[in-house]
């Protein structure tokens, strides 16, 4: 019927403490929940020796249950989160879920080792625009962090909020995209950390490296914002001169603009809280000073060495926050052809339905053997 279900729970303690608890079914919230277009993320968690049994139990349950796909997926996200054996899939119907479980039973293997995890911060602002809009609309943690970071740029006369509705004006696009890359990288990282996905290393190119440095604790947010602003101005100026890069590629003899030097003077050493892999040196860097960021501005990126540095230090999973279309993801894929145990997971990618595919990427992260608390996402 339409009556909310109620139940009583008794607990009788040996010491004489007795408790009776009355619980009531929560009313329907009416809020949007779950995946897009009827899809949901289903999670299967269990002990290594019993995951197949859990899958079989779900199959029996699906044959007799009247629960909706949304309800089944939501419940699966909270069951056995701490088991080492974890699988996930994006499904559109209960029949598809049954087919997935049947196939999974045949291939369930030993627990997978994701190794050390690297967050690769993006460098292409246009590539993350749709992902920014999607996560800003769906995920409160991402939205709150994004708004906090955007406020720093707004105080300097750069309004990023309008980009949630339309692309930046062409004359301002280069500088604005630098800011968007930076704000998105930090916000996406904080959101993944909210889901219990933590990086062992962070790295990035261009404005993404400023974001990585802030996440690692090397730059304060205020200092990083100022460097991004100055970088945006320099790129815009040199674009007007029809230069392909900020300065002559690979040359360290070009003078650094005074405004950038002024900001460099404000940089102070800070405690590291994440391992930071430099794309200037291609190595792990524990401190960055003015001379480092001066080199970052005028020297060639050595991203390939940065990737190999991570692999040589135990990294096996690279989460590309900017998506599979970025140059950095392409460079990672090149390395994977020679390192079969290494995997790349784009956080955003265009799917057959035209969305940004974050739900499929989260499932891929789970299947990589990484603990993800999907119950803290909007898919729950």
C-alpha positions as CSV (number, residue, x, y, z in Angstrom):
1,X,0.0,0.0,0.0
2,X,1.0,3.6,0.4
3,X,1.8,3.3,4.1
4,X,5.4,3.7,5.1
5,X,6.9,0.5,6.5
6,X,7.9,0.4,10.2
7,X,9.9,-2.1,12.3
8,X,11.0,-2.5,15.9
9,X,14.5,-3.7,16.9
10,X,15.3,-5.0,20.4
11,X,18.7,-5.2,21.9
12,X,19.2,-6.8,25.3
13,X,22.7,-6.3,26.8
14,X,24.3,-8.7,29.3
15,X,24.9,-5.8,31.6
16,X,21.3,-5.0,31.9
17,X,21.0,-2.3,29.3
18,X,18.0,-2.9,27.1
19,X,17.1,-0.8,24.0
20,X,14.0,-0.9,21.7
21,X,14.4,1.1,18.5
22,X,11.6,2.0,16.1
23,X,12.6,2.6,12.5
24,X,10.5,3.9,9.6
25,X,10.9,3.7,5.9
26,X,12.2,7.0,4.4
27,X,9.8,8.8,2.2
28,X,10.6,9.2,-1.5
29,X,12.7,12.3,-1.9
30,X,11.7,13.0,-5.5
31,X,15.3,14.1,-6.3
32,X,17.1,13.0,-9.4
33,X,19.2,10.0,-8.6
34,X,21.3,7.4,-10.5
35,X,22.7,7.5,-14.0
36,X,21.5,9.2,-17.1
37,X,18.9,7.7,-19.5
38,X,18.0,5.0,-17.1
39,X,21.5,3.7,-16.6
40,X,23.0,2.8,-13.3
41,X,26.4,1.7,-11.9
42,X,26.2,-1.7,-10.4
43,X,28.9,-2.8,-8.0
44,X,29.8,-6.3,-7.0
45,X,32.0,-6.6,-3.9
46,X,33.1,-9.7,-2.0
47,X,35.9,-11.8,-0.6
48,X,38.3,-13.2,-3.2
49,X,37.1,-16.8,-2.7
50,X,33.4,-15.9,-2.7
51,X,32.8,-13.2,-5.2
52,X,31.3,-15.8,-7.7
53,X,28.9,-16.9,-5.0
54,X,27.8,-13.2,-4.5
55,X,27.3,-12.9,-8.2
56,X,25.1,-16.1,-8.2
57,X,23.1,-14.7,-5.3
58,X,22.4,-11.5,-7.2
59,X,21.3,-13.6,-10.2
60,X,18.7,-15.5,-8.1
61,X,17.6,-12.3,-6.5
62,X,17.0,-10.7,-10.0
63,X,14.7,-13.5,-11.0
64,X,12.3,-13.0,-8.1
65,X,12.7,-9.3,-7.1
66,X,10.4,-6.5,-8.0
67,X,13.0,-3.9,-7.1
68,X,13.9,-1.4,-9.8
69,X,17.3,-1.2,-11.5
70,X,17.9,2.1,-9.7
71,X,17.2,0.5,-6.3
72,X,19.4,-2.5,-7.0
73,X,22.3,-0.4,-8.1
74,X,22.0,2.0,-5.2
75,X,22.0,-1.0,-2.7
76,X,25.0,-2.6,-4.4
77,X,27.1,0.6,-3.9
78,X,26.8,0.2,-0.1
79,X,27.4,-3.5,0.2
80,X,30.9,-4.8,1.1
81,X,32.8,-1.6,0.2
82,X,35.9,-2.8,2.0
83,X,36.2,-6.2,0.3
84,X,39.3,-6.4,-1.9
85,X,37.5,-8.1,-4.8
86,X,35.5,-5.3,-6.6
87,X,33.8,-5.1,-9.9
88,X,31.5,-2.5,-11.5
89,X,29.5,-2.0,-14.7
90,X,27.2,0.6,-16.2
91,X,23.9,-1.2,-17.1
92,X,20.6,-0.1,-18.6
93,X,18.2,-2.8,-17.6
94,X,17.9,-5.8,-15.2
95,X,18.3,-8.1,-18.2
96,X,21.6,-6.5,-19.0
97,X,22.7,-6.8,-15.4
98,X,21.9,-10.5,-15.5
99,X,24.0,-10.9,-18.6
100,X,26.8,-9.0,-17.0
101,X,26.8,-11.2,-13.9
102,X,26.6,-14.4,-16.0
103,X,29.8,-13.3,-17.9
104,X,31.5,-12.1,-14.8
105,X,31.1,-15.5,-13.1
106,X,33.3,-17.0,-15.9
107,X,36.1,-14.5,-15.6
108,X,36.3,-13.6,-11.9
109,X,40.0,-13.8,-11.0
110,X,42.3,-13.0,-8.1
111,X,42.3,-9.5,-6.6
112,X,43.9,-7.0,-8.9
113,X,46.7,-4.7,-7.9
114,X,46.2,-1.1,-9.1
115,X,49.7,-0.3,-7.9
116,X,50.5,3.4,-7.2
117,X,47.9,5.8,-8.6
118,X,48.8,8.9,-10.6
119,X,46.4,11.8,-11.2
120,X,47.3,13.5,-14.5
121,X,46.0,17.1,-14.5
122,X,44.8,18.3,-17.9
123,X,46.3,21.0,-20.1
124,X,43.5,21.6,-22.7
125,X,40.7,23.9,-21.5
126,X,38.4,23.3,-24.4
127,X,38.5,19.5,-23.8
128,X,37.2,19.8,-20.2
129,X,34.5,22.4,-20.8
130,X,31.6,19.8,-21.0
131,X,33.0,17.8,-18.1
132,X,33.1,21.0,-16.0
133,X,29.4,21.7,-16.8
134,X,28.4,18.1,-16.0
135,X,30.2,17.8,-12.7
136,X,29.3,21.3,-11.6
137,X,25.6,20.4,-12.1
138,X,25.7,16.9,-10.6
139,X,28.3,16.8,-7.8
140,X,28.1,19.2,-4.9
141,X,31.8,18.6,-3.8
142,X,33.1,19.5,-7.3
143,X,30.7,22.5,-7.5
144,X,31.7,23.9,-4.1
145,X,35.5,23.6,-4.8
146,X,35.0,25.0,-8.3
147,X,33.1,28.0,-7.0
148,X,35.8,28.7,-4.3
149,X,38.6,28.6,-6.9
150,X,36.6,30.6,-9.4
151,X,36.2,33.3,-6.8
152,X,39.9,34.0,-6.8
153,X,39.9,34.6,-10.5
154,X,36.7,36.7,-10.3
155,X,38.5,38.9,-7.9
156,X,41.1,39.5,-10.6
157,X,38.6,40.3,-13.2
158,X,38.3,36.9,-14.9
159,X,34.7,35.5,-14.7
160,X,34.6,31.8,-15.2
161,X,30.9,31.4,-14.3
162,X,29.7,32.4,-17.7
163,X,31.6,29.4,-19.2
164,X,29.1,27.2,-17.5
165,X,26.6,28.4,-20.1
166,X,28.7,29.3,-23.2
167,X,32.2,29.1,-24.5
168,X,34.6,32.0,-23.8
169,X,34.8,34.9,-26.2
170,X,37.5,34.2,-28.8
171,X,39.6,37.2,-27.8
172,X,39.8,36.1,-24.2
173,X,39.6,32.3,-24.8
174,X,43.3,31.4,-24.3
175,X,43.6,33.1,-20.9
176,X,40.2,31.9,-19.8
177,X,40.9,28.3,-20.8
178,X,44.1,28.4,-18.7
179,X,42.0,29.3,-15.7
180,X,39.4,26.7,-16.5
181,X,42.0,24.0,-16.7
182,X,43.4,25.0,-13.4
183,X,40.1,25.2,-11.5
184,X,38.8,22.0,-13.1
185,X,41.9,20.0,-12.2
186,X,41.7,21.0,-8.5
187,X,37.9,20.5,-8.3
188,X,38.0,17.1,-10.0
189,X,40.8,15.9,-7.7
190,X,38.8,17.0,-4.6
191,X,35.7,15.2,-5.9
192,X,37.6,12.0,-6.5
193,X,39.2,12.2,-3.0
194,X,35.7,12.6,-1.6
195,X,34.9,9.3,-3.3
196,X,38.0,7.8,-1.5
197,X,40.1,7.8,-4.7
198,X,43.5,9.3,-3.6
199,X,46.5,9.9,-5.8
200,X,50.0,8.7,-4.8
201,X,51.5,11.0,-7.4
202,X,50.2,14.1,-9.2
203,X,51.5,15.6,-12.4
204,X,50.4,17.8,-15.2
205,X,51.2,20.0,-18.2
206,X,50.9,23.7,-18.7
207,X,48.3,25.2,-16.3
208,X,47.6,21.6,-15.2
209,X,51.1,21.6,-13.5
210,X,50.2,24.6,-11.4
211,X,47.1,22.7,-10.3
212,X,49.2,19.6,-9.5
213,X,51.6,21.7,-7.6
214,X,48.8,23.2,-5.5
215,X,47.3,19.7,-4.8
216,X,50.8,18.5,-3.8
217,X,51.1,21.4,-1.4
218,X,53.9,23.1,-3.2
219,X,51.9,26.3,-4.1
220,X,49.3,28.1,-2.2
221,X,46.0,28.6,-4.0
222,X,46.6,32.3,-4.1
223,X,50.1,32.0,-5.6
224,X,49.0,29.4,-8.1
225,X,46.1,31.6,-9.3
226,X,48.5,34.5,-9.9
227,X,50.9,32.4,-11.9
228,X,48.0,31.0,-14.0
229,X,46.7,34.6,-14.6
230,X,50.2,35.8,-15.8
231,X,50.7,32.7,-17.9
232,X,47.3,33.3,-19.6
233,X,48.3,36.9,-20.4
234,X,51.7,35.8,-21.8
235,X,50.1,33.1,-24.0
236,X,47.5,35.6,-25.3
237,X,50.2,38.2,-26.1
238,X,52.3,35.7,-27.9
239,X,49.3,34.3,-29.8
240,X,48.8,37.8,-31.1
241,X,52.4,37.6,-32.4
242,X,51.4,34.3,-34.0
243,X,53.9,32.2,-31.9
244,X,53.1,28.6,-31.5
245,X,54.4,28.4,-27.9
246,X,54.9,30.8,-25.1
247,X,58.5,31.4,-26.1
248,X,60.8,29.8,-28.7
249,X,60.4,26.1,-28.0
250,X,63.2,24.8,-25.8
251,X,64.9,28.2,-25.3
252,X,65.7,29.3,-21.8
253,X,67.3,32.6,-23.0
254,X,64.1,34.5,-23.4
255,X,63.4,37.1,-20.8
256,X,60.6,36.4,-18.3
257,X,58.0,39.2,-18.3
258,X,58.3,41.5,-15.3
259,X,54.8,40.8,-14.1
260,X,55.5,37.1,-13.9
261,X,58.8,37.7,-12.1
262,X,56.9,39.8,-9.6
263,X,54.7,36.9,-8.8
264,X,57.6,34.5,-8.6
265,X,59.1,36.7,-5.8
266,X,56.1,35.8,-3.7
267,X,56.6,32.0,-3.8
268,X,57.6,30.4,-0.5
269,X,58.6,26.8,0.2
270,X,55.7,24.7,1.6
271,X,55.4,21.2,3.0
272,X,54.7,18.5,0.5
273,X,51.5,16.4,1.0
274,X,51.5,14.5,-2.3
275,X,54.4,13.3,-4.4
276,X,54.8,15.7,-7.3
277,X,56.3,14.6,-10.6
278,X,57.7,17.5,-12.6
279,X,57.2,17.7,-16.4
280,X,60.1,20.1,-16.5
281,X,62.7,17.7,-15.0
282,X,60.8,14.4,-15.5
283,X,61.4,13.5,-11.9
284,X,59.9,13.7,-8.4
285,X,60.3,17.2,-7.0
286,X,60.0,18.0,-3.3
287,X,60.3,21.8,-3.5
288,X,59.7,24.4,-6.2
289,X,61.1,27.9,-6.1
290,X,61.0,30.9,-8.4
291,X,63.7,29.4,-10.7
292,X,61.7,26.2,-11.2
293,X,58.5,28.1,-12.3
294,X,60.7,30.3,-14.5
295,X,62.0,27.2,-16.3
296,X,58.4,25.8,-16.4
297,X,57.4,28.8,-18.4
298,X,60.1,28.8,-21.0
299,X,61.4,25.2,-21.4
300,X,60.0,22.2,-23.3
301,X,57.8,19.8,-21.5
302,X,59.3,16.4,-20.8
303,X,56.1,14.5,-20.2
304,X,57.4,11.2,-21.3
305,X,60.1,11.2,-18.7
306,X,57.5,12.2,-16.1
307,X,55.4,9.1,-17.0
308,X,58.4,6.8,-16.9
309,X,59.4,8.3,-13.5
310,X,56.0,7.4,-12.1
311,X,56.2,3.8,-13.5
312,X,59.7,3.3,-12.2
313,X,58.4,4.3,-8.7
314,X,55.6,1.8,-8.7
315,X,52.8,3.6,-10.5
316,X,50.5,1.3,-12.4
317,X,47.3,3.3,-12.8
318,X,47.1,6.7,-14.4
319,X,43.8,8.6,-14.0
320,X,43.7,11.2,-16.8
321,X,41.4,13.9,-15.4
322,X,41.2,15.7,-18.7
323,X,40.0,12.7,-20.8
324,X,41.2,10.5,-23.6
325,X,41.4,13.3,-26.1
326,X,44.2,15.1,-24.4
327,X,47.8,15.0,-25.6
328,X,49.0,13.8,-22.3
329,X,46.7,10.7,-22.5
330,X,48.1,10.0,-25.9
331,X,51.6,10.0,-24.5
332,X,50.6,7.7,-21.7
333,X,49.0,5.3,-24.2
334,X,52.4,5.2,-26.0
335,X,54.1,4.1,-22.9
336,X,51.5,1.4,-22.2
337,X,52.3,-0.5,-25.4
338,X,55.6,-1.3,-23.7
339,X,54.3,-1.7,-20.1
340,X,51.4,-4.2,-20.2
341,X,50.8,-3.9,-16.4
342,X,50.2,-0.2,-16.6
343,X,46.7,1.1,-17.3
344,X,45.3,4.5,-18.3
345,X,41.7,5.6,-17.3
346,X,40.3,8.8,-18.7
347,X,37.9,10.5,-16.2
348,X,35.8,11.9,-19.1
349,X,35.2,10.6,-22.5
350,X,32.5,11.0,-25.2
351,X,30.1,8.0,-25.1
352,X,27.6,6.7,-27.6
353,X,24.9,8.7,-25.9
354,X,26.8,11.9,-26.2
355,X,27.5,12.5,-22.5
356,X,30.9,12.8,-20.8
357,X,31.0,9.2,-19.6
358,X,32.0,9.9,-16.0
359,X,29.9,6.9,-14.8
360,X,31.7,4.5,-17.1
361,X,35.0,5.9,-16.0
362,X,34.2,5.4,-12.3
363,X,33.3,1.8,-13.1
364,X,36.7,1.4,-14.8
365,X,38.4,2.8,-11.7
366,X,36.6,0.2,-9.6
367,X,37.6,-2.6,-12.0
368,X,41.2,-1.5,-11.8
369,X,41.1,-2.6,-8.2
370,X,40.8,0.9,-6.6
371,X,38.4,1.5,-3.7
372,X,35.7,3.9,-4.8
373,X,32.8,4.9,-2.5
374,X,30.2,5.4,-5.1
375,X,27.6,5.9,-2.4
376,X,29.1,9.4,-2.0
377,X,28.4,10.3,-5.6
378,X,25.2,11.4,-7.2
379,X,24.8,8.0,-8.7
380,X,23.6,6.7,-5.3
